[in-house]
């Protein structure tokens, strides 16, 4: 049986926000992944069970991004902003910038 990920060109990964940037940068360093697929990581600063969660916005942004990004590579999307993995960062308060 073959691995379906070998044939998948677009991947969305939901990830905990504490180490999401590190994971994105690791995946981006894997040329066999970054040069052949669009991979978008996203997460939620406020859990989905909270009434003011950002989860639906972030998942929606990831779905849109993985479909319309023009190039293969690894990206992080949070709060409606999409960044290449190598350019993703957090500020001193922990917000994604």
C-alpha positions as CSV (number, residue, x, y, z in Angstrom):
1,X,0.0,0.0,0.0
2,X,1.4,3.4,-0.9
3,X,1.5,6.4,1.4
4,X,-1.2,8.9,0.3
5,X,1.0,11.8,1.6
6,X,3.5,11.0,-1.2
7,X,0.9,12.2,-3.7
8,X,-0.7,15.1,-1.8
9,X,0.3,18.5,-3.1
10,X,-1.7,20.6,-0.5
11,X,-1.5,19.9,3.2
12,X,-3.0,21.8,6.2
13,X,-1.6,21.0,9.6
14,X,-3.4,22.2,12.8
15,X,-0.7,22.6,15.4
16,X,-0.2,23.9,18.9
17,X,0.9,27.5,18.8
18,X,3.8,27.2,21.2
19,X,6.1,25.4,18.7
20,X,4.3,25.9,15.4
21,X,6.9,28.2,14.0
22,X,9.7,25.8,14.8
23,X,7.8,23.0,13.2
24,X,7.1,25.1,10.1
25,X,10.8,26.0,9.8
26,X,11.8,22.4,10.2
27,X,9.4,21.3,7.4
28,X,10.7,24.2,5.2
29,X,14.2,22.9,5.7
30,X,13.1,19.5,4.2
31,X,13.5,20.4,0.5
32,X,11.7,17.2,-0.6
33,X,8.6,18.6,1.1
34,X,9.0,22.3,0.6
35,X,9.8,22.1,-3.1
36,X,6.9,19.8,-4.0
37,X,4.0,20.8,-1.8
38,X,2.1,23.7,-0.3
39,X,2.0,23.1,3.4
40,X,0.1,25.5,5.7
41,X,0.3,25.3,9.5
42,X,-2.3,27.0,11.7
43,X,-3.5,26.9,15.2
44,X,-5.6,28.8,17.8
45,X,-4.5,31.2,20.5
46,X,-7.9,30.7,22.2
47,X,-9.3,27.1,22.3
48,X,-12.2,26.2,20.1
49,X,-14.4,25.6,23.1
50,X,-14.2,29.3,24.1
51,X,-16.9,31.6,22.7
52,X,-14.3,34.1,21.4
53,X,-12.1,31.5,19.8
54,X,-10.0,32.4,16.7
55,X,-10.0,28.8,15.5
56,X,-12.6,29.1,12.7
57,X,-10.9,32.2,11.3
58,X,-7.5,30.5,11.3
59,X,-8.7,27.3,9.8
60,X,-10.6,29.2,7.1
61,X,-7.5,31.2,6.3
62,X,-5.5,28.0,6.0
63,X,-8.0,26.5,3.7
64,X,-8.0,29.6,1.5
65,X,-4.2,29.9,1.6
66,X,-3.4,26.3,0.6
67,X,-5.7,26.7,-2.4
68,X,-4.5,30.1,-3.7
69,X,-0.8,30.4,-2.8
70,X,1.1,30.6,-6.0
71,X,4.2,28.7,-4.9
72,X,5.1,25.5,-3.2
73,X,6.6,25.9,0.3
74,X,5.7,25.9,4.0
75,X,3.6,28.7,5.4
76,X,2.1,29.8,8.8
77,X,-1.3,31.5,8.9
78,X,-2.7,33.1,12.0
79,X,-5.2,35.9,12.4
80,X,-5.8,36.2,8.6
81,X,-2.1,36.7,7.8
82,X,-0.1,34.2,5.8
83,X,3.7,34.2,6.2
84,X,6.4,31.9,4.7
85,X,7.8,29.7,7.4
86,X,11.2,31.4,7.4
87,X,9.5,34.8,7.9
88,X,7.0,33.8,10.6
89,X,7.7,35.2,14.1
90,X,6.1,36.1,17.4
91,X,6.4,39.4,19.3
92,X,7.2,39.8,23.0
93,X,3.5,39.3,23.9
94,X,3.4,36.0,22.0
95,X,1.3,37.3,19.1
96,X,2.1,36.1,15.6
97,X,3.5,38.8,13.4
